[in-house]
């Protein structure tokens, strides 16, 4: 290691992206299950945790976007998902 190179951070942003995305997926599935089992308050709480995990995954992907092709693909897919959600926000009508 060269003298001019410094250790940047102990936290691996790519590992944070992986775990927060897993939390987002698991939280979304658990919230859907809680809603299906007629536990709306539990479903809302779990969905809130899933939203927090999603935001953390965006922060982690943004932090490692220069060094990781995975982070670039993830942010691209998130952008596509947001565009589709905005396109179909009015009940599925494109017109």
N, C-alpha and C positions, 0 to 999 in steps of 0.2 A: 504494500500500500504506500502510495506516495505521501510525502510530507504535506502537500497542499490539499490532499483529500481529507475530508472530515466525515465522521460518522454522522449521518443526518438525523435519524430518529430511530428509536427502539421499536416503535409501532410499525408493523407492516401494513401499509394501506391496502395492498392486494388481499391479504388475509382478512382484513376488516371488511372489504367488499364481499368476499365469499361468505363470511359468517353473517353479516347483516342482510345479505340477499337471502340466505337460508332462513333467517328469522322472519323476513318479510313473507316468504312463501309459506312457511309453517304457520305463521300468524293468520294469514289470509285463509288458509284451509281450516284452521281451528275456529276462526270466526264464522265461516260458512257452516261448519258443523254445529256450532252453538246456536246459530240462527235456525238451522233445520230442526234442532231439538227443542225449539221454543224457549231459548234462554237469551232474550234480546239484550239485556244489560251486560251479560258476560260476553256476548258477541261484539258489542260496541267497545268494551274494554280491550278485548283481544285485537280488534281492528285498529284501535288507537296505537297499541304497541307495534302492530304491523306497519302502520304509517311512519312511526318513529324509525323503525328498522329500514324502511325504504329511503327516508331522508338521509340516514347515516350511510347507506350504500351509495347514494349520490355524492355525498361528501368524500367518501373514500375513493370512488371512481374519479372524481375531479382531482383529487390529490395525486393520483398515480397515472393520469392520462398521458403524460409525456413518455413514460417508460413502459407502458403496458398496452398491448394490442387488445387484450381482453377488456380493459376499462373503456377503450374507445368503442368497441362493439357494444358493450353494455349501455353506454350513454346514447349510442345511435339507436339501439332498440327501445330504450326508454323514450327517446324523442318520437319514434314511430308510434309507440303505444299512446303517447299523449296526443299526437295528431289524430289518431283513429278515435280516441275518446272524445276529442273536440268535434270531430266530424259527425259522430253518431250521438251526440249529447241530447238531441231533441227526439228521442224515441226511435232512432234507426232510419229516419228519413234523410236521404241525401239532398233532396230538392230544397 
